[in-house]
Amino acid sequence: MFYRPESGHGLPHNPWNAIVAPRPIGWLSTRGRLGDNLAPYSFFNATAYVPPQVMFASTGQKPDRPGTKDTVAQIAESRVFCVNIADGALRDAMNASTSAQPAGVSEFALAGVTPAPCETIDCPRVAEAAASIECRATRIIRQAGEANHIVLGVVTGIHIRPDCLEAGRFRPPSGWLARLGYKDYCIVTDLFEMDRPA
């Protein structure tokens, strides 16, 4: 099968949602003039080691946030954000925070998770997260299409939940939560090591 995106795929569900998978989930917490916000983004990844940097992409918009969503709007205001890493045990809480809420409604309460202060930025983080990555935004880039944005950030602080450290390595005991597409998710627990060729 071959298709051009602009011509359509003819399938009952869009295959693009599942082709690039699994995707890590950046559970973004932000603070803006209307309050705190928490929302997951599966277009998320790390982009550099030194200094550590991350990116996430936001697609779509809300009626009360023309051209974007709460997360990007609040980062444009504050220039900071926190990426929380949900492990397998937090999958239901992460999913609860996907519901569309009016700007100013805190998804922390809807998800049943605890907001905790960050150390280097004025923003809440998820206290229960396997890790929380405090970031200062460096760029917000408009992408092709309506209401598509990429946000780049440099890491200013990292929190790691103590039970996620095993022999000096970050390994959440209930596995990494990832998005596969459609309504499909996975919990990564089957690990193996490979040495790079000399």
C-alpha positions in Angstrom: 0.0 0.0 0.0 1.1 3.5 -0.8 -0.7 6.7 -0.2 -0.1 10.5 -0.2 -1.3 12.1 3.0 -3.1 14.9 1.1 -5.1 12.3 -0.9 -6.1 10.1 2.1 -5.4 6.5 3.0 -8.8 4.9 2.6 -8.5 3.0 5.8 -11.0 3.2 8.7 -8.3 4.6 11.0 -5.3 6.9 10.2 -2.2 4.7 10.1 0.1 7.7 10.7 -1.1 7.7 14.4 0.6 4.3 14.9 3.5 4.1 12.4 6.0 6.1 14.6 5.7 4.0 17.8 6.2 3.5 20.6 6.4 7.2 21.5 7.4 8.3 25.0 4.8 10.5 26.7 5.7 13.9 28.0 3.2 14.7 30.8 3.5 18.5 30.6 2.8 20.7 33.6 2.6 24.4 33.2 1.6 27.5 35.1 0.0 30.6 33.6 -2.1 33.6 34.6 -5.2 31.4 34.7 -3.7 28.7 36.9 -2.0 25.3 36.6 -2.4 22.8 33.8 -1.4 19.2 33.2 -1.6 17.4 29.9 0.1 14.4 28.1 1.9 14.8 24.7 3.1 11.7 22.8 5.0 13.8 20.3 7.8 14.2 22.8 11.5 13.3 23.1 14.9 14.3 24.3 17.1 16.1 21.7 20.5 16.6 23.2 22.9 15.4 26.0 24.9 18.5 26.9 23.2 20.6 27.9 20.2 18.2 28.2 17.3 19.4 26.0 13.8 18.2 25.1 11.0 18.9 22.6 7.3 18.3 22.3 4.8 19.1 19.7 1.2 20.2 20.3 -1.5 19.8 17.6 -5.0 21.3 17.6 -6.7 24.0 19.5 -9.4 24.7 22.1 -12.4 27.0 21.8 -11.0 29.1 24.6 -7.4 29.1 23.3 -7.6 30.1 19.6 -4.8 28.7 17.6 -3.3 26.4 20.4 -4.0 24.6 23.7 -3.4 25.5 27.3 0.1 24.1 27.5 1.6 26.1 24.7 -0.3 29.2 25.6 1.0 29.0 29.2 4.6 28.3 28.1 4.4 31.4 25.8 3.4 33.4 29.0 5.9 31.9 31.5 8.7 30.5 29.2 9.0 27.4 31.5 7.5 24.0 31.7 8.0 20.6 33.5 8.0 17.2 31.7 6.7 14.5 34.0 7.4 10.9 33.2 4.5 8.6 33.9 5.3 5.0 34.6 2.9 2.0 34.2 1.4 2.6 37.6 0.3 6.1 36.6 -1.4 5.2 33.3 -5.0 5.9 34.6 -3.9 9.2 36.1 -2.2 10.2 32.8 -5.3 9.2 30.9 -7.6 11.2 33.2 -5.6 14.3 32.4 -6.4 14.0 28.7 -10.0 15.3 29.1 -10.6 18.7 27.6 -11.2 21.3 30.3 -11.7 25.0 30.3 -8.6 27.1 30.7 -7.9 27.5 34.4 -9.2 24.1 35.5 -6.3 22.1 37.1 -6.0 18.6 35.7 -3.9 17.7 38.8 -7.1 17.3 40.7 -8.9 15.4 37.9 -6.0 13.0 37.7 -5.7 12.5 41.4 -2.0 13.4 41.5 -0.2 15.8 43.8 1.3 19.1 42.6 4.7 19.7 44.0 6.9 22.8 43.6 9.8 22.7 41.1 13.3 23.8 42.3 14.5 25.9 39.3 11.3 27.2 37.7 7.9 28.6 38.9 5.8 25.7 37.8 4.3 22.6 39.5 5.4 19.0 38.9 3.7 15.7 39.5 5.0 14.5 42.9 4.2 10.8 42.0 6.0 10.9 38.6 8.9 8.5 38.0 10.9 11.6 37.0 10.2 15.2 36.5 12.3 17.4 34.1 12.3 21.1 34.8 12.7 23.2 31.5 13.2 26.7 30.3 11.6 27.2 26.8 14.1 28.2 24.2 11.8 28.3 21.1 8.2 27.9 20.1 8.0 27.1 16.4 4.8 27.1 14.2 4.6 24.0 12.1 2.8 23.5 8.8 -1.0 23.1 9.3 -3.4 24.8 11.6 -2.5 25.1 15.3 0.6 22.9 15.1 3.6 23.9 17.3 6.9 22.5 18.4 8.3 23.7 21.8 12.0 23.3 22.5 13.5 23.6 26.0 16.7 23.3 27.9 16.7 21.3 31.1 17.3 23.2 34.3 16.6 20.5 36.9 15.7 16.8 37.2 13.8 15.0 39.9 14.0 11.1 40.1 11.6 9.1 42.3 14.0 7.0 44.6 12.4 3.6 43.8 13.1 4.3 40.1 16.9 4.0 40.6 18.2 0.4 40.4 22.0 -0.2 40.7 22.6 3.4 39.6 20.3 3.2 36.6 16.9 4.8 36.0 14.4 2.0 35.7 10.8 2.5 36.8 9.6 -0.6 38.7 6.3 -0.6 36.8 7.9 0.1 33.4 7.9 3.0 31.0 4.5 4.1 29.7 4.4 4.7 25.9 1.9 5.6 23.2 1.4 3.3 20.2 -1.4 5.1 18.3 -5.1 4.8 18.1 -6.2 3.9 21.6 -3.2 1.7 22.1 -0.5 2.1 24.8 2.2 -0.1 26.1 4.2 -0.6 29.3 7.9 -1.3 28.5 9.3 -3.9 30.8 11.2 -6.3 28.5 14.8 -4.9 28.3 18.0 -6.2 26.7 21.4 -4.7 26.2 23.5 -4.5 23.0 27.1 -3.3 22.7 27.9 -0.9 19.8 30.4 -2.2 17.3 34.0 -1.0 17.9 
